[in-house]
Structure formats: C-alpha cells, structure tokens
Amino acid sequence: MFNIINNTMQKIESSRKIRAARERFNIAIANKNVDMIRTLLAPSYHIVTGRSAQNHDAHEEAIRWSETFRDDATVIYRRTPRKITINQNWGLAQEIGKWQGSYTIGGSPIRASGIYAAKWQRAENSEWLLQVEVFTTLHCTGSPTGCLKPDPISVSP
C-alpha cells in the first residue's frame, strides 16, 4: 500500500514539475529568452512544427528561435497542457494539449492554433527535459502567404 501511495505522490510531483517547465517555456517565448528555452530541451531534441517542418538538435532549435525572434518581434506562442501521463519508473512522460500563436508575415498578422504532443524524459539531475514535440495546426487565419499549407510529401514509386 505504501508503494502505491509513494508512486502516486511521485507522479503528482513529476506532473507538477512538467507543468512548471512548460510554463517556463511559455514565459521564455513571451520574453524572447532563447537561453531559457535551451535549458528545457534534451540535447537530441526533435520537433515537427505545425507546418510539418522538422528540426533536430537542441542547439539548432535555439538558433531557430533566435532567428524567429530577430525576424519577427510580434511572434508569440502559448502551449497549454491538457493531460500528462507519466511512467515514473522509467522517467518518461507524455504531454498533450493545445497551442496557439500569432506572428507577422509581410506586415500581415497571422493567428494559428492546434494541438500538440510532447515527450519528456527525466535527466540525471531530476529535471524534466523535452525530447520531442509534434504540433498539428488545426486553424490559421490571416494572409494566404502566412497560412501556407505544409509542403506535400513526395512518395517514390
């Protein structure tokens, strides 16, 4: 009985830590703080964006954020967790939720939103780090140049 209670308490604490890390990520985006974003990413971090672009490596992701903030002072994104599922023994967690963002393309404001899934892993120092994030755009409003569909996937015969 004690083990069940202890495991439940650990999961609650892990969920709290992941939600706090997600909020730090949201604040870092709002403050355009690339250094803070970098601290939340596992070295082998991978992302699939809402337009299906794929990027790999925490260092490369930090560069991408730096360029995004440099090129568009209006950019803002917010991720809101809906559910976090934890494998406490393995130090793994999945977060699912919704996201929304706004940015400017060619002087035109764009608003986009959708859903996401993220995989977290507990590091040796007990901090939870993002391994993978996958975003799916469900809505986009604004100019056609800002709401571009993903490039088609080429399939070889």
C-alpha positions, -999 to +999 in steps of 0.1 A: +000+000+000+028+024+009+045+018-026+012+027-044+008+059-024+045+068-028+043+062-066+012+083-068+029+111-049+059+109-072+037+111-103+019+141-089+052+158-082+065+149-117+034+163-133+038+195-113+074+198-125+065+192-161+037+218-160+061+243-144+087+236-171+060+241-198+051+274-182+088+284-181+089+277-218+058+298-224+073+327-204+106+323-223+088+326-256+070+357-244+103+372-232+122+360-262+147+343-239+165+317-260+188+307-232+158+297-210+143+277-239+176+259-244+177+247-208+143+229-213+155+208-243+172+175-243+204+175-264+188+153-290+155+173-291+133+169-322+104+190-333+078+186-360+062+221-365+025+228-373+036+231-410+054+198-408+089+212-409+113+190-389+143+202-369+167+181-348+191+191-320+187+214-291+214+238-303+198+240-338+164+247-321+179+275-301+193+290-333+158+287-349+142+305-320+169+333-322+162+338-359+124+338-353+127+364-326+151+385-346+129+384-378+095+390-361+092+410-329+055+401-327+058+363-325+042+347-295+032+311-288+015+295-259+012+258-251-015+247-227-012+211-213-044+191-212-031+158-199+003+145-187+008+107-184+039+096-165+060+064-164+077+072-131+100+042-130+114+049-165+114+087-161+092+093-192+062+114-197+038+124-225+021+157-225-008+165-248-025+199-251-035+228-273-013+256-287-020+290-301+003+316-317+005+348-336+031+363-358+035+387-387+044+378-423+049+407-447+032+431-424+001+409-421-009+394-387-014+357-386-031+336-359-027+299-358-037+272-333-040+235-329-030+205-308+004+191-297+020+161-281+053+162-263+076+136-248+096+144-217+124+125-201+138+130-166+175+139-167+202+126-142+197+159-122+159+150-119+149+179-142+124+170-169+136+178-205+117+179-237+128+151-261+102+156-289+073+180-297+048+174-325+024+202-334-006+199-357-022+231-370-060+230-370-067+267-376-049+295-393-063+330-401-045+358-419-030+364-453-025+334-477+012+340-475+012+335-438-012+305-437+008+283-460-001+246-461+028+221-455+048+211-485+034+178-499+052+146-490+070+131-520+064+094-525+087+074-547+070+048-569 
